[in-house]
Amino acid sequence: MIEVCKGTNLSVFLQRIKQKEEMENKKPIVLNNLEEWDFTDYIDSLIQKEEAVDLEFKIAKDGLPNSLWDTYSSFANTDGGVIILGVKEYKQQFIIEGLTKEQISQYKKDFWNQINNPDCVNENLLSDNDLYEGCYKGKNLLLIYVPRATRIQRPIYRTRNPFGGHTFKRNHEGDYKCTDAEVKRLIADSDENHPRDSRILCNYSIEDIDKETLTQYRQLFANLKPSHPWLSLNDLEFLTKLEAYRKDRHTKEEGFTLAGILMFGKTESITDPECAPNYFPDYREHLGADDSIRWSDRICPDGTWEANLFQFYRKVYPKLTVILPKPFQIRNGIRIDETPTHIAIREAFINTLIHCDFSEEGNIVVEQWVDKYRFKNPGTMLVSKTQYYSGGDSVCRNKALQKMFMLIGFSEKAGSGVNKIIKGWREANWQKPYVEELNRPDKVELTLPMISLLPDDAVIKLKELFDGKIEKLTQDELTALVTCYSENEINNTQLQYVVPQHRSDITKMLKKLCNEGFLIAEGNGRGTKYHINESEGKFETLENKVESSENNMESSESNMESSESNMESLKSNMESSKQNKQRMTFEELQALIISLSQDYISIEEIATKVHKTPKYLINFIIPRMLQNGTIERLYPGIPNHPKQKYKATNKNFNKQ
């Protein structure tokens, strides 16, 4: 299966590849049994996806190519990657040339000599475990895993000078030379002792601070910490504690910081060339039904408000959460107004503000659709995607801004923000959030899809089929079952993209679902497919019902006559029902709807149970009930939300 060469550590090499692929939602490599890992399969999968941001093929026929070190620099400064030596690209086709044993032995010596030579590259990030020799269809290849450099290590560059085109980054077109401005930003990000937002601005005074913003912030601070000693300080002393104003002990320079003006400043003070001339926070709402309208609402600096970060947050956050389902939880006698989904939105929003590179071109952009959110900020990620999805590492570009939001309860410093985002989305059964890094200009985009992993109709059908037994399943088991129902069949590989478990754990879960009668397995090994076990269900499918009805009609004339008699009776009941509908007053209909709506219910379900059309209810009944407060929407901010539902407020409607 695989050829392990002397001096290599396959386990460590695979672990690093696996961590990177797993966190990017790619098919992870199996690590619990190394013999199951097929080097041929792995190379096949790489060749099929062609060269990408994290993959580079080089023929290396006549020695280590000089361009290898450009790629080493670009991978290290972007998000890591794998270099494969022994593969030739010709007219967008990849030809496996292979390397001789002698070549590989010599290339390894040359590689270690050059990577430790500062005239070649400034820093060696690799160990022996990062080189692996494998055999692919009788051809020997050499794989080099290049990790992403840490924030402190970057930039990684050629020769002894990072400037002048010696530093590289990676995009979909390959390696590209960084401009001197890009290199300066990498160097600035590597200096943990001098955060970007601690920079003292020249010739700024208290007149550049918006007094209303500072008053509102102090009030929030007092509400959260009513006995805090800072409350007795004057404004300048208070701002100094927040690091909005500071004195440099070495240079004796003092003044307002970048963070202070961004958080509390007037708009024109923020956009001054001395501060952040590219600053333009922008909220774009796309919730209207008319596609010809570019956005249904927009909040951006327009001269009607002081567009600092504090005011931007206060204006936009309520907009972001208005479409979320209204929480209805009582804890210790107090109504809880925030769900994990609300917390996830807040964390994503705050992260966008405090991780922004305000020296980079581009704007802070927050976009909202019915089915997703997107948060964009200029700059690069200071941790790898693996670290980002893992959480726990609190690495922040603007530490003073982070502190300011943290002191009023809007942020945490423990690195748990990403965990809360993923948890909030997972509890809502929505597809997993994903983050992307774009370049030229550098930009980070976080997308939060509001697409359900557990469609309501599928869950309802499965509950009927298995007589409510699915309520005992774990969330991952239910997700697997719903995916199988929706796709007609599933396999282990498919589930790796929707269930955050390793292949071996997914296999155990699928076997458990089979043993408990939910699924039926077909095939063996990796080719095993799974189907819903409908024979365990207690109901017939619609097709079976129709077929059964047709057979019964053909079998007996007496049944036909009986059916006709039953039909006449049904018509009589329907006529009686129509008369009852016509005579029902609004108060009577309202009382009936309230009795049916003790939990959230769709308009279609209400219409069926009260014998009215959805159109009639939406146009004439529901608006009156909303107006008098006897019913509420699940999505109050979007009346025409595709999954809109209604719930009784249990208000005393008889007194309306």
Sequence and secondary structure as in RCSB ss.txt:
>XXXX:A:sequence
MIEVCKGTNLSVFLQRIKQKEEMENKKPIVLNNLEEWDFTDYIDSLIQKEEAVDLEFKIAKDGLPNSLWDTYSSF
ANTDGGVIILGVKEYKQQFIIEGLTKEQISQYKKDFWNQINNPDCVNENLLSDNDLYEGCYKGKNLLLIYVPRAT
RIQRPIYRTRNPFGGHTFKRNHEGDYKCTDAEVKRLIADSDENHPRDSRILCNYSIEDIDKETLTQYRQLFANLK
PSHPWLSLNDLEFLTKLEAYRKDRHTKEEGFTLAGILMFGKTESITDPECAPNYFPDYREHLGADDSIRWSDRIC
PDGTWEANLFQFYRKVYPKLTVILPKPFQIRNGIRIDETPTHIAIREAFINTLIHCDFSEEGNIVVEQWVDKYRF
KNPGTMLVSKTQYYSGGDSVCRNKALQKMFMLIGFSEKAGSGVNKIIKGWREANWQKPYVEELNRPDKVELTLPM
ISLLPDDAVIKLKELFDGKIEKLTQDELTALVTCYSENEINNTQLQYVVPQHRSDITKMLKKLCNEGFLIAEGNG
RGTKYHINESEGKFETLENKVESSENNMESSESNMESSESNMESLKSNMESSKQNKQRMTFEELQALIISLSQDY
ISIEEIATKVHKTPKYLINFIIPRMLQNGTIERLYPGIPNHPKQKYKATNKNFNKQ
>XXXX:A:secstr
     TT  HHHHHHHHHHHHHHTTS     S GGG  HHHHHHHHHHH SBTTEEEE  TTSS THHHHHHHHH
HHTT EEEEESEEEETTEEEE  B HHHHHHHHHHHHHHHT TTTBS     GGGEEEEEETTEEEEEEEE    
TTT   BBTT SSSS BEEEETTEEEE  HHHHHHHHHHH TTS GGG B TT  GGGB HHHHHHHHHHHHHH 
TT GGGGS HHHHHHHTTSEEE TTT  EEEBHHHHHHHB HHHHSSTTS TT   EEEEE  S TTSS SEEE 
  SSS   HHHHHHHHHHHHHTTS    EEETTEEE   HHHHHHHHHHHHHHHT  TTSSS  EEEEESSEEEE
EEES  SS HHHHHH      S HHHHHHHHTTTS  SSS HHHHHHHHHHHTTB   EEEEETTTTEEEEEEE 
 BSS HHHHHHHHHHTTTGGGGS HHHHHHHHHHHHHS B HHHHTTTS S HHHHHHHHHHHHHTTSEEEESSG
GG EEEE GGG SS  HHHHHHHHHHHHHH HHHHHHHHHHHHHHHHHHHHHHHHHHH  HHHHHHHHHHH SS 
B HHHHHHHHT  HHHIIIIIHHHHHHHTSEEESSTT TT TT  EEE    GGG 
